[in-house]
Amino acid sequence: MNNTPKEIADFLAKQNRVSIFAHVNPDGDAIGSTCALALALEKLGIRVDMYNTYPIPRVYHFLANAEKIRLFTGEEELAETVVIVDSSNLKRTDLDKYPQSLAGKTIVEIDHHLGNDGFGDYNFVEAQSVANCENVYQVIKELPVEIDENIATALYLGISTDSGSFKFDAVTAQTHRIAAELLEKGARLDLVRLYIYESVSPAKLTLEKYLYNNLNIVAGGKLAWCAFDKDILAETKADGNDIDGIVNIMKNIEGVELAVLFREREDGIKISFRSKTWLSANDLAAYFGGGGHKYASGATINKSLDESIAAVIAKAEEIMGEKHERWHCQCNETAGDYLP
């Protein structure tokens, strides 16, 4: 069952204490969703504990309460109500590893991913939203609180980052209306600009240099990929924020339809997929047990780096051949002889 924002808000407003989680390797949307909802609930006198199973990248510490997000180890006693934001399933939060922590708890989820399995007792899932902060905004609007500068900044951060600075196809007029209201409420665009878009770490610069020196372009120029092995990641001490966005450098190459970035980690090979027009990155990620959005998805494979690269690139080339042939025919039917 998918609940309305008001139903979610009404339930949360009755709680005395709430624990909030977001997905692992948290990005701006996950952290913005967590922080904004926490700030809003605290205005109602509700005690809020924020957790993640991964450290919060330092670049997000400019948010008013981001440094209060604690590292979850499974030893903490959670509230009777656990809210999970920006996650399509429990596995994305690592909470599937701690079933005893969730035993008897009421789960509330607020999410925007395709393929969400409706795992909560209360679910508000709107996959048409370009960022989950759009959905959190809708819930907060139903609470008896005013959106202040800190809430507005957290929400604006999530919308700005998950929309690719308002460039992605999923951006709607509603996205811009929400962003405009957040700016009117005092959202600190200057802080988002400074810390997110104008603060490139030395680690990220090193990774970008590595990318340019190790870039692979195959499938007639339609597929670009690169792999960051454990050595380069250890050398740079890169965190998730340092890696975030690098896959888009490959996607933005003229003629490339699909970009794939491999990361060698202790828990497997993390793969980021980004597509541009006619290919669903989500479909490809789903083949490897992952998912996300149509043009931006991810998966993790428990194989060696070389095995993962071979399997993913082979499947990608296979799917791209099939999809492009079908799209080629559709373009001929609708646009004459023009083909990109």
C-alpha distance (Angstrom), angle and dihedral (degrees) to the residues before:
residue distance angle dihedral
M1 . . .
N2 3.80 . .
N3 3.78 113.3 .
T4 3.78 127.3 -152.0
P5 3.82 122.3 -109.9
K6 3.82 88.5 -109.5
E7 3.81 92.5 53.6
I8 3.81 89.9 51.1
A9 3.80 92.1 46.4
D10 3.81 93.9 47.0
F11 3.81 91.3 51.7
L12 3.80 94.7 46.8
A13 3.80 92.7 47.1
K14 3.83 89.7 61.9
Q15 3.81 94.2 56.9
N16 3.80 126.4 100.4
R17 3.79 95.2 -159.2
V18 3.81 134.2 16.1
S19 3.81 134.3 -175.3
I20 3.82 117.4 -150.2
F21 3.82 127.4 -157.7
A22 3.80 134.0 176.1
H23 3.79 133.4 -172.1
V24 3.80 124.5 -64.7
N25 3.81 118.7 -91.3
P26 3.80 87.2 29.8
D27 3.79 118.2 -143.0
G28 3.78 131.1 -166.3
D29 3.79 94.3 -77.6
A30 3.80 93.6 49.3
I31 3.80 93.1 47.2
G32 3.78 93.8 40.7
S33 3.82 90.6 51.1
T34 3.80 91.4 48.8
C35 3.79 96.4 46.5
A36 3.81 97.4 42.3
L37 3.80 94.5 49.7
A38 3.80 91.7 45.7
L39 3.80 92.4 51.2
A40 3.80 91.4 48.9
L41 3.82 94.3 49.1
E42 3.79 91.7 46.3
K43 3.80 88.4 58.1
L44 3.83 85.7 64.5
G45 3.80 91.8 53.7
I46 3.80 93.4 -103.7
R47 3.78 117.0 145.6
V48 3.79 108.6 -124.8
D49 3.81 127.5 -166.3
M50 3.81 116.0 -167.8
Y51 3.80 120.3 -157.0
N52 3.77 142.5 173.7
T53 3.79 130.6 175.3
Y54 3.81 89.4 -135.5
P55 3.82 128.5 57.2
I56 3.80 116.3 -97.5
P57 3.84 110.7 -110.8
R58 3.79 110.4 -110.6
V59 3.81 91.9 -124.8
Y60 3.83 89.4 74.1
H61 3.80 96.0 52.5
F62 3.80 90.4 97.8
L63 3.82 88.6 79.4
A64 3.80 112.0 99.8
N65 3.80 96.7 -112.9
A66 3.81 105.5 15.3
E67 3.80 93.3 110.1
K68 3.81 88.6 59.5
I69 3.82 90.9 68.0
R70 3.80 103.9 109.2
L71 3.78 129.2 -149.4
F72 3.82 108.0 -108.5
T73 3.81 115.8 -136.8
G74 3.80 101.6 169.0
E75 3.81 92.7 -105.1
E76 3.80 95.4 90.2
E77 3.79 120.8 100.1
L78 3.78 107.7 -123.3
A79 3.78 127.3 -149.2
E80 3.79 119.6 -100.0
T81 3.81 87.3 -106.9
V82 3.79 118.0 55.3
V83 3.80 118.7 -170.6
I84 3.80 118.0 -159.2
V85 3.80 117.5 -165.0
D86 3.79 132.3 -169.2
S87 3.82 94.7 5.3
S88 3.80 128.2 115.5
N89 3.82 93.9 -157.4
L90 3.79 142.0 0.6
K91 3.79 92.6 -97.0
R92 3.81 89.9 66.1
T93 3.82 88.5 62.6
D94 3.84 96.2 42.5
L95 3.81 87.2 -123.8
D96 3.80 89.4 121.0
K97 3.82 84.4 75.8
Y98 3.81 91.1 60.1
P99 3.83 107.1 50.0
Q100 3.80 91.0 154.1
S101 3.81 90.0 61.2
L102 3.80 91.8 57.4
A103 3.80 97.7 40.8
G104 3.79 109.3 129.9
K105 3.80 93.6 -0.9
T106 3.79 125.7 133.2
I107 3.80 109.3 -122.6
V108 3.81 120.9 -148.9
E109 3.78 118.6 -175.2
I110 3.78 131.2 -168.1
D111 3.80 112.0 -175.1
H112 3.81 146.9 148.7
H113 3.82 104.8 -161.0
L114 3.78 128.2 121.6
G115 3.79 112.7 -115.7
N116 3.80 94.9 28.1
D117 3.80 105.6 167.9
G118 3.82 96.8 -147.4
F119 3.79 92.8 -119.2
G120 3.79 96.7 164.0
D121 3.78 132.3 89.8
Y122 3.80 84.3 -129.9
N123 3.80 118.0 30.4
F124 3.77 132.4 -173.9
V125 3.80 106.7 176.8
E126 3.81 121.1 165.9
A127 3.80 109.3 170.6
Q128 3.81 92.3 -178.6
S129 3.81 90.2 71.1
V130 3.79 112.1 99.5
A131 3.82 90.0 -145.9
N132 3.76 132.6 24.0
C133 3.79 88.5 -129.6
E134 3.82 86.1 72.3
N135 3.80 87.9 61.2
V136 3.80 93.8 43.7
Y137 3.81 87.5 50.6
Q138 3.82 89.4 56.2
V139 3.80 91.0 52.2
I140 3.82 93.6 46.6
K141 3.82 90.3 50.1
E142 3.82 87.4 61.3
L143 3.81 92.4 53.3
P144 3.84 120.2 89.5
V145 3.81 91.9 -112.5
E146 3.77 136.7 100.7
I147 3.79 119.7 -118.2
D148 3.79 104.3 -120.2
E149 3.80 132.1 -170.9
N150 3.81 94.6 -83.2
I151 3.81 95.1 48.7
A152 3.79 91.0 44.1
T153 3.82 92.1 50.8
A154 3.82 93.1 50.6
L155 3.81 91.8 49.2
Y156 3.80 93.2 45.0
L157 3.81 90.4 50.9
G158 3.80 91.2 55.4
I159 3.78 94.9 46.3
S160 3.80 93.9 45.5
T161 3.80 95.5 49.1
D162 3.81 99.2 40.5
S163 3.80 92.2 46.8
G164 3.80 93.1 53.1
S165 3.80 89.4 -113.2
F166 3.82 88.9 -46.5
K167 3.83 93.4 -54.2
F168 3.83 102.0 111.1
D169 3.80 122.1 102.7
A170 3.81 91.4 -119.0
V171 3.82 90.4 66.4
T172 3.79 109.5 111.2
A173 3.77 138.1 -175.5
Q174 3.80 86.1 -98.6
T175 3.81 89.6 57.3
H176 3.79 89.9 57.0
R177 3.80 92.5 44.3
I178 3.81 90.8 54.1
A179 3.81 91.6 46.0
A180 3.80 90.3 50.1
E181 3.80 91.9 51.7
L182 3.81 90.9 48.5
L183 3.79 90.1 53.0
E184 3.81 89.1 49.8
K185 3.82 87.9 52.1
G186 3.79 90.2 55.8
A187 3.81 104.9 -92.8
R188 3.80 107.3 176.6
L189 3.79 101.0 -122.1
D190 3.80 87.9 168.9
L191 3.82 91.8 61.5
V192 3.80 93.2 46.0
R193 3.80 89.7 49.7
L194 3.79 94.3 46.8
Y195 3.80 100.6 44.0
I196 3.80 100.7 32.2
Y197 3.79 106.3 32.4
E198 3.79 105.2 22.5
S199 3.80 103.5 39.3
V200 3.80 110.2 77.7
S201 3.80 112.6 176.2
P202 3.83 123.4 -135.4
A203 3.82 87.0 -116.7
K204 3.80 91.9 58.0
L205 3.79 92.0 47.4
T206 3.81 90.0 52.9
L207 3.80 91.2 49.2
E208 3.80 91.5 49.9
K209 3.80 90.0 51.5
Y210 3.81 89.1 49.9
L211 3.81 89.7 49.4
Y212 3.80 93.4 54.5
N213 3.81 91.0 48.6
N214 3.82 94.6 47.1
L215 3.80 104.0 34.5
N216 3.81 118.4 137.9
I217 3.81 123.1 -159.4
V218 3.80 117.5 -171.4
A219 3.82 141.2 151.0
G220 3.77 93.2 65.4
G221 3.79 92.3 -51.8
K222 3.80 94.7 -52.9
L223 3.82 98.2 104.6
A224 3.81 126.0 54.9
W225 3.79 123.8 -178.0
C226 3.77 142.7 168.3
A227 3.80 135.6 178.4
F228 3.79 128.5 -142.3
D229 3.80 106.9 -156.4
K230 3.79 123.8 -157.7
D231 3.80 91.9 -96.6
I232 3.81 96.9 60.3
L233 3.81 91.0 42.3
A234 3.81 91.0 50.7
E235 3.79 92.1 45.3
T236 3.79 93.4 53.1
K237 3.83 96.3 35.7
A238 3.79 85.3 -140.5
D239 3.79 120.0 -178.3
G240 3.78 127.8 -156.2
N241 3.77 93.4 -85.5
D242 3.81 91.5 54.3
I243 3.81 89.7 55.8
D244 3.79 95.9 40.3
G245 3.79 112.3 106.8
I246 3.80 96.8 13.9
V247 3.79 91.7 105.7
N248 3.81 88.1 60.1
I249 3.80 90.4 62.7
M250 3.81 87.0 67.0
K251 3.79 93.7 42.0
N252 3.80 90.7 54.2
I253 3.81 93.1 59.9
E254 3.79 110.5 114.2
G255 3.80 111.2 -99.6
V256 3.80 95.2 15.0
E257 3.80 114.6 124.8
L258 3.80 99.3 173.8
A259 3.81 131.4 33.6
V260 3.79 122.4 -169.7
L261 3.80 126.0 -170.0
F262 3.81 121.1 -169.0
R263 3.81 122.5 -158.9
E264 3.79 122.4 -170.3
R265 3.81 109.9 -140.2
E266 3.79 137.4 163.6
D267 3.80 91.8 -104.2
G268 3.80 95.3 48.8
I269 3.77 140.2 -75.9
K270 3.80 112.0 -38.8
I271 3.80 111.7 -150.9
S272 3.80 127.1 -164.6
F273 3.81 119.0 -162.0
R274 3.81 124.4 -164.7
S275 3.79 124.7 177.1
K276 3.77 131.5 -176.2
T277 3.80 116.6 -154.7
W278 3.80 124.3 -24.7
L279 3.81 104.6 20.5
S280 3.80 124.6 78.8
A281 3.79 109.5 -135.0
N282 3.80 86.8 -169.0
D283 3.82 92.4 60.9
L284 3.78 91.1 51.6
A285 3.79 93.2 46.6
A286 3.81 90.6 48.4
Y287 3.80 89.8 58.1
F288 3.82 87.0 63.4
G289 3.79 95.4 43.6
G290 3.80 96.6 -93.7
G291 3.79 136.7 100.6
G292 3.77 145.3 165.0
H293 3.79 125.3 145.4
K294 3.79 135.4 -11.4
Y295 3.79 95.1 -98.8
A296 3.82 100.8 21.4
S297 3.79 123.9 45.6
G298 3.77 143.2 138.1
A299 3.79 144.8 -155.6
T300 3.79 140.8 -177.1
I301 3.81 123.0 -135.2
N302 3.78 124.7 -163.6
K303 3.80 96.8 -143.4
S304 3.77 134.9 94.5
L305 3.79 118.1 -74.8
D306 3.81 93.2 -108.1
E307 3.81 92.8 47.6
S308 3.79 91.2 48.2
I309 3.80 93.2 50.1
A310 3.81 92.0 48.9
A311 3.80 93.7 48.5
V312 3.79 96.9 44.3
I313 3.80 97.7 43.7
A314 3.82 91.8 47.0
K315 3.81 91.7 50.7
A316 3.79 92.3 43.6
E317 3.81 92.3 52.4
E318 3.80 90.1 47.8
I319 3.80 94.0 50.1
M320 3.79 92.9 42.0
G321 3.78 91.5 54.0
E322 3.80 91.6 51.6
K323 3.79 96.0 42.3
H324 3.80 95.5 44.9
E325 3.80 91.7 50.2
R326 3.79 90.6 52.7
W327 3.82 92.7 44.0
H328 3.81 89.8 47.3
C329 3.80 89.6 58.4
Q330 3.81 92.7 46.4
C331 3.80 90.9 50.8
N332 3.80 91.0 51.5
E333 3.78 89.7 53.1
T334 3.80 95.4 48.5
A335 3.80 106.0 28.0
G336 3.76 107.8 31.2
D337 3.76 114.3 -129.0
Y338 3.81 96.3 -21.2
L339 3.79 115.9 116.4
P340 3.79 125.9 166.0
